[in-house]
């Protein structure tokens, strides 16, 4: 996949798309409750994107049949919304994005978050918290990284130092821009060999997936939903992050990543919309 470097105007378009994704996530978090059907949550994504004159960029992507991937409990990623109803004690990840059209081209945003339905499920909350923390560790590492592999090293170190959990391999982050998936591949774990140099103008999706048990996976008969083989629960967090001459900016966070990066002593750059 090509690695496209974005200029200031293009970053502004991508910030606009990222803010749509942030609005989608807020609406999903507000709507997520016991008894809610996954299919109804999929409709929320369609409604929010339409209200912002945007489009869901997952719908029909490589044949995916919905606006959002919703993965519950042992499902790690790429879950297809159905008539299943959420219940107390479910851990749910939402992975989705939006695209806008500016200057004759599409500009994409992509992010994921995890939530636990109901209160008092401390082990599941911890799984989500560690996964989110590892994402922020990877994003913070990008601010000073020389090569892309520095991100995966930071994510792996965070998970190892803060939990007994397993970091999923085989599913990665990616570049993003005019296409939902562009180069470079962003591994959520250390890999051998020299990875690409980090350059201003890169926009990357950083998205660790962490499980409470073994990291072995299967794909269900729908050819989309990835699950843990041992049935252990999973969490998934993701943001779209821009590399700028003066630092980094989280394009899919309302605050540009300030709250998440504070613990790592990194202050993000603010990209304004066009």
N, C-alpha and C positions, 0 to 999 in steps of 0.2 A: 504494500500500500504506500502511496506517495506521502511524503511529509511536507505539508504546505505551511509556510510561515505567513502569519497575518500581520497586516499593517494596523495603524491606529484606528482608521475608519472601520476596518473589518472587525477589529476587537469590539468596537462599539455595537455593531450589529449582533455579535455573538453575546454581548452582555444583555441586549434586549431579549434574545432567545432564552438566555439563562434566567432572567427574571420571570419569564413565563413559566419555566420549570419550577422555580421557587414558589410561585403562586399555586401551581398544581399540587406540589407537596403539602403546602399548608392546607389546601382544601381536602386532600386525602386524609391527612392527620385529623382534621376536624370531623370527617365523616366516618372514620374507622371506629366501630363499636360492636359489641355483641349483637348478633342477629342480622347484621348487614351482609347482603350478598356481594360476592366478589364482582359479579357482573354490574351491580349498581355502582361500585367504586370505579369500574372502567368507564361508566357513563359520566362520572364526575370529571374525569380527565378530558373527555370530549367537550364537555360544557365549558371548562375553564379555558382550554385552548381557543375555542370559538370566540369566547368573550374577549380574548386578547388578539383577535385577527391572526391567529397562528394555526398550525396543524400539528397533531400528534405525529411524531416521526417514527414511532414503532409500528403503527398500523400498516399492515401489508408489507413491512420490511422483511425481505427474504421469505415472504409468505406468512409472517406472524399475524394471527387473526384478531388482534385486540389493540387497544390504545396503550396499555400498560402491562408489564409483567408483574404479577402478584404471586409471591411464593410464600407458602405457609408451612411452618414447622420444619419438617425434614426436607422440604423443597428449598434448594439453594438459590436458583435463578431460573428465569424464563418460564415461570408458571403462567398458565393461561387462565384468565378470569372465567369463572363458571357460576352456577347457581348455588355453590357452596356458601353456607353462612358462617361468619366468624363467631367464635365463642371465647369465653374467658379462658386465658391460658394459652391462646394462640400467639406465636411470634410470627410477624408478617413483614415481609420486605416488599417495597414498591420500587420498581425500576422503570423509569419512563423519561421521555424527552419531548421537546417541541422544536419546530422549525418555523422560521419566518422568511419572507422573501424581500430582499432589499438589493437594489442595484443589479437586478436581473438574475440573482443567484439565491439559493437557499442557504440559510445559516442555522446551525443546529446547537442545541443544548441538551445535556444528558446528565441525570443524577439519580441516586437511589437512597432510600432511607429505610430503617427498620423500626418497628414499634411492637410493643407487647400489649395485647388486648386484656384489659382488666388490671387490677392492682394486686400486689403481694407476691409476684412471681420473680423473686430476687435473682435466681440463677439465670433466667432468661434475660432479665434487664442487664445483668452483668455481661452476658454474651454480646448483647447489642452495644453496650457501652465500650467494651474492649474493641469491638470491630470498628466503631466510630473513631475511637482514639487512634487506632492503627492507621485509619484513613488520614486523620489530621497529622499524624507523624510523617506519613508519606508526602503529604502536601507541604509540610514545613521543610522536609528534606529537599524538595524541589527548589525552594528559595535559594539554596546554596549549592545545588547539585552541579557536578560537571558532566555526569552521564546519567541516562535514564535509569540505569540499574541501581543508582543510589536510592531511588524511591522504594523499590522492592526490599532492599536491605533494611531500610528504616521501618517499613511495615512489619517485616519478619521479626526484627529485634523487639518492637513494641509488643507484639503478641506473645513472644517468648518470655519477656520480662514481666508481663502483667497478667498472665493466665496460663492454664494448662490446655488451652484450646488448640485446635488444628487450623492451619491456614490453607485454604483450598488452592490447589495448583491446576493448571490446564485451562483456566478461565482468567482472562486478563483485562486490563484497561487498554486504552487506545487513544490515538489522536482523533481530533474532531474538527469540523469546519464546514465546508460546503457539502460534505458527506457526513453521515452519522458515524461511520468508522473510517478513519484515515490512519496513516502511519504517524508515529512509530507504535509498535506494541509496547504497552506499559505493564511489565510483569509486577505482580503483587508480592513477589518473593525473589530472593537472589537467584540469578542465573549466571552460568559461566560465559566467558567471552566478553568482548568489548561491545557495549551497547552504544546507541547513538549519543552524540554530544547534545547537551541541553543548549538551546539557542533562543534568544528573544524572538517572539513571534509564534512560538509553539503554543498550541492549546491542547491540553491532555485531560483525559478522563482517568481518574485514579479511583479504583473500586475494589478494595479487599472483600473477600468472602470468607467467613470464619465459622467453624463448626465446633460443637461441644464434644464431639466424639472423633471417630476415625475420618480421615480425609478422602477415603475411597468414595467414588460417585457412580451413579447410574443415570441413564436417560430413560424417561418413561415412554410408553408406546405412542404418545402424541408427537414424539421426535423433537420436543422442545424442553419439557420440564426436567431439570437436573436435580437429583435427590441424593441424599447421603445413603450409602448402602446399609449402614447400621441403624438407620432411622433416627439419628440424633438431630437436634435442632440446629438451625443455621441463621446467620445474620449477614447482611450485605449493606454497605454504605458506599456512596460515590458522589463526587463533585466534578464539574468541569473547571479546569484551572488554566489560566493564561500566564505565560512567561513574558514579562515586560522588561525593558531596559532597566527599570528601577526596582524590580521585584516581581512578585506574583499577585494574582487577583483571582479569587474564586468567583467565577461568573454566575454560578447557580445558587449563590447565597445572597440573601438580601443585604447583609452587612459586609459583603466581599470576603468573608472568612475571618473577620476580626475576632469573634468570640472563640472559634475553634483553634485559631493560631496563637491566642494569647498565652496559653500554657507553654508554648514553644518559643516564646519571645520573638515572634515574627509578626510584623505589622504589614498587612496587605496594601497593595496599591488599589485605588478605586478607579474603575473604568466607568465612564459615563456613557449613557446611550446616545445615539446619533440624534 
